[in-house]
Amino acid sequence: MLLFIAFSCGAIVLALEILGGRLLTIYFGGGVITWASVISVFLAALSFGYYLGGFIADRFPTFRGLGVLLLLAVLSIALILPLEQLFFPSMEHHSGELPIPTEYIFERLAGRYAALPASVVLFWLPSMLLATTSPYLIRLASKGVEMAGRTAGSIYAVSTVGSIFGALGCAFVLLPRWGMSMVLLQLGFATAVIALLCFGTASWQQRRRGRVALPLLLVFALLSVVAARVIYRRDSLYHRIIVDE
């Protein structure tokens, strides 16, 4: 089960990174600056998440603590689409002829490097929270110093394999078939399922688990609904296709 959680979270992180690059290329183009910004922000968030996960795991070495972090990751994933609509209210997201003041807020702040602060705002929190999983799992799986190296190596190896599957699966299958909004919903749901698995392993009472998990899942579902009214929307292999009223 520990390896399953490591594999799944690794896949979700890289799928989120591919999705992040795809989302930002819509607004900032697909140049090297955009992709460098996305990759750098994810690496920085992963580094901080690894440290934070190890720090928390030493103080709360239970599956319950990991489940709480993953539920926070669910909520942070759910906020990506509302934040996109807030900072990039294009014709897809609003009606009227007057420009929206926040339309080019990142360009005003950072000029040609606007993709960097946009990456931080949209993707820092979910990638950092998902990164706490690996050190947390190593702490939970460690039986002693004699096996610590093998345990850490196994967790990170399986997580990296999951990342490969997540990157290829998101780029080759999920995005062309479902589009960004649905893929975000799927990633959030998968993270919620893993969180519930952690709570179940922590042997919580069934009623208490339901009280915690169900409201968060409902909040995620509500936040993931895109308010825009469009006739047709699809993410192709190359860009986002929108037919508006």
C-alpha positions as MATLAB code, in Angstrom:
seq = 'MLLFIAFSCGAIVLALEILGGRLLTIYFGGGVITWASVISVFLAALSFGYYLGGFIADRFPTFRGLGVLLLLAVLSIALILPLEQLFFPSMEHHSGELPIPTEYIFERLAGRYAALPASVVLFWLPSMLLATTSPYLIRLASKGVEMAGRTAGSIYAVSTVGSIFGALGCAFVLLPRWGMSMVLLQLGFATAVIALLCFGTASWQQRRRGRVALPLLLVFALLSVVAARVIYRRDSLYHRIIVDE';
ca = [
       0.000    0.000    0.000;
       2.879    2.377    0.741;
       4.289    1.779   -2.720;
       0.851    2.304   -4.263;
       0.545    5.687   -2.547;
       4.061    6.658   -3.647;
       3.347    5.636   -7.249;
       0.004    7.466   -7.341;
       1.278   10.718   -5.858;
       4.282   10.692   -8.189;
       1.942   10.296  -11.152;
      -0.339   13.093   -9.953;
       2.551   15.537   -9.479;
       3.922   15.084  -13.001;
       0.462   15.078  -14.569;
      -0.146   18.376  -12.783;
       3.140   19.752  -14.119;
       2.267   18.820  -17.706;
      -1.157   20.355  -17.222;
       0.411   23.486  -15.729;
       2.669   23.973  -18.713;
      -0.266   23.491  -21.041;
      -2.446   25.967  -19.165;
       0.170   28.716  -19.075;
       1.079   28.375  -22.747;
      -2.449   29.559  -23.521;
      -1.670   32.940  -21.964;
       2.115   33.274  -22.265;
       2.959   31.181  -25.322;
       4.825   27.902  -25.532;
       8.333   29.361  -25.455;
      11.262   28.279  -23.332;
      10.557   30.944  -20.683;
       7.108   29.514  -19.980;
       8.323   25.937  -19.633;
      11.402   26.973  -17.627;
       9.117   28.857  -15.251;
       6.811   25.876  -14.762;
       9.648   23.390  -14.254;
      11.529   25.693  -11.852;
       8.467   26.393   -9.732;
       7.613   22.703   -9.488;
      11.195   21.782   -8.545;
      11.310   24.505   -5.892;
       7.924   23.434   -4.517;
       9.024   19.789   -4.466;
      12.196   20.700   -2.562;
      10.257   22.633    0.052;
       7.607   19.900    0.208;
      10.222   17.217    0.837;
      11.607   19.192    3.757;
       8.151   20.009    5.124;
       6.997   16.402    4.799;
      10.006   15.094    6.689;
       9.588   17.745    9.377;
       5.900   16.937    9.949;
       6.406   13.176    9.688;
       8.909   13.219   12.546;
       6.339   14.887   14.791;
       3.187   13.121   13.598;
       4.306    9.736   12.192;
       0.803    8.473   11.425;
      -1.259    7.866    8.303;
      -3.732   10.364    9.677;
      -1.199   13.176    9.342;
      -0.455   12.187    5.744;
      -4.174   12.050    5.011;
      -4.623   15.604    6.260;
      -1.830   16.858    3.991;
      -3.385   15.093    1.010;
      -6.809   16.581    1.736;
      -5.176   20.016    1.757;
      -3.663   19.088   -1.610;
      -7.169   18.282   -2.875;
      -8.387   21.730   -1.899;
      -5.366   23.416   -3.493;
      -5.970   21.546   -6.759;
      -9.605   22.619   -6.606;
      -8.518   26.276   -6.421;
      -6.534   26.202   -9.688;
      -9.487   26.806  -12.005;
     -11.051   29.591   -9.881;
      -7.652   31.291   -9.697;
      -7.255   30.995  -13.461;
     -10.638   32.631  -13.949;
      -9.730   35.362  -11.460;
      -6.423   36.342  -13.029;
      -7.238   35.526  -16.665;
     -10.909   36.484  -17.184;
     -10.935   36.030  -20.952;
     -14.078   35.983  -23.100;
     -14.552   32.422  -21.995;
     -15.120   33.578  -18.433;
     -16.967   36.882  -18.675;
     -19.293   38.873  -20.896;
     -19.140   42.561  -21.761;
     -16.894   44.877  -23.710;
     -14.965   46.539  -20.883;
     -11.521   45.116  -20.089;
     -11.021   43.366  -16.767;
      -8.418   45.079  -14.496;
      -6.685   41.789  -13.650;
      -6.448   40.678  -17.264;
      -2.700   41.324  -17.521;
      -1.707   41.545  -13.875;
       1.248   39.170  -14.251;
       2.530   40.974  -17.332;
       2.418   44.249  -15.425;
       4.366   42.759  -12.533;
       6.994   40.726  -14.368;
       6.899   41.664  -18.045;
       8.191   38.912  -20.314;
       8.776   36.694  -17.261;
       5.124   36.805  -16.241;
       4.792   33.020  -16.477;
       6.997   32.671  -13.385;
       4.717   34.426  -10.847;
       1.696   32.858  -12.537;
       3.211   29.406  -11.986;
       3.796   30.205   -8.330;
       0.235   31.391   -7.757;
      -1.440   28.486   -9.530;
       0.788   25.481   -8.843;
       3.119   26.064   -5.892;
       0.737   24.934   -3.153;
      -0.585   21.679   -4.699;
       2.856   20.517   -5.851;
       4.399   21.324   -2.459;
       1.692   19.423   -0.555;
       1.936   16.402   -2.851;
       5.719   16.381   -2.372;
       5.295   15.788    1.363;
       4.166   12.243    0.562;
       7.563   10.654   -0.155;
       9.393   11.601    3.074;
       6.221   10.857    5.022;
       6.025    7.366    3.536;
       9.721    6.761    4.224;
       9.152    7.673    7.873;
       6.124    5.375    8.117;
       7.870    2.471    6.372;
      11.175    2.655    8.218;
      11.633   -0.205   10.686;
      15.128    0.761   11.697;
      18.365    2.309   10.544;
      19.484   -0.935    8.933;
      16.724   -0.743    6.291;
      16.474    3.046    5.976;
      18.471    3.271    2.754;
      16.580    0.505    1.003;
      13.249    1.931    2.174;
      14.037    5.440    0.918;
      15.347    4.087   -2.384;
      12.236    1.976   -2.966;
       9.846    4.830   -2.200;
      11.612    7.317   -4.468;
      12.083    4.750   -7.243;
       8.395    3.837   -7.299;
       7.409    7.510   -7.068;
       9.632    8.331  -10.071;
       8.127    5.492  -12.110;
       4.713    6.892  -11.230;
       5.858   10.302  -12.430;
       6.803    8.805  -15.809;
       3.364    7.241  -16.144;
       1.722   10.486  -15.031;
       3.596   12.629  -17.555;
       2.994   10.309  -20.517;
      -0.574    9.493  -19.524;
      -1.523   13.154  -19.099;
       0.094   14.290  -22.362;
      -0.875   11.323  -24.558;
      -4.263   10.304  -23.157;
      -5.936   12.511  -20.556;
      -5.529   16.014  -21.994;
      -6.460   15.187  -25.618;
      -9.417   13.083  -24.476;
     -10.855   15.044  -21.540;
      -9.414   18.567  -21.501;
      -7.869   20.521  -18.651;
     -10.948   21.068  -16.499;
     -11.853   17.390  -16.397;
      -8.245   16.289  -15.872;
      -7.975   18.625  -12.876;
     -11.143   17.079  -11.495;
      -9.709   13.598  -12.018;
      -6.417   14.482  -10.323;
      -8.235   15.979   -7.367;
     -10.499   12.961   -7.050;
      -7.531   10.575   -7.199;
      -5.769   12.558   -4.468;
      -8.922   12.446   -2.330;
      -9.131    8.669   -2.732;
      -5.517    8.294   -1.568;
      -6.256   10.553    1.419;
      -9.237    8.387    2.361;
      -7.029    5.325    2.089;
      -4.651    6.926    4.595;
      -7.496    7.677    6.968;
      -8.776    4.128    6.639;
      -5.336    2.761    7.425;
      -5.200    4.957   10.506;
      -8.220    2.963   11.711;
     -10.554    5.873   12.218;
     -14.153    5.113   13.009;
     -16.276    4.860    9.882;
     -18.603    7.680   10.866;
     -15.786   10.099   11.604;
     -14.104    9.373    8.272;
     -17.295   10.135    6.447;
     -17.772   13.414    8.281;
     -14.318   14.615    7.292;
     -14.101   13.358    3.724;
     -17.552   13.954    2.248;
     -17.678   17.757    2.759;
     -14.206   18.165    1.261;
     -15.136   16.108   -1.778;
     -18.264   18.220   -2.251;
     -16.243   21.438   -1.947;
     -13.788   20.159   -4.553;
     -16.625   19.254   -6.932;
     -18.169   22.712   -6.578;
     -14.904   24.606   -7.031;
     -14.010   22.527  -10.089;
     -17.108   23.566  -12.028;
     -16.203   26.101  -14.678;
     -18.718   28.922  -14.675;
     -18.208   29.853  -18.312;
     -20.943   29.163  -20.824;
     -19.418   28.012  -24.077;
     -20.854   26.094  -26.986;
     -17.832   23.866  -27.378;
     -14.507   23.516  -25.605;
     -11.743   20.971  -26.073;
      -8.009   20.750  -25.481;
      -6.349   19.492  -28.632;
      -2.793   18.198  -28.908;
      -1.685   21.739  -29.778;
      -3.902   24.281  -28.024;
      -7.253   25.028  -26.402;
     -10.240   25.186  -28.778;
     -13.197   27.332  -27.689;
     -16.420   28.162  -29.485;
     -18.157   30.964  -27.566;
     -21.696   32.255  -27.833;
];
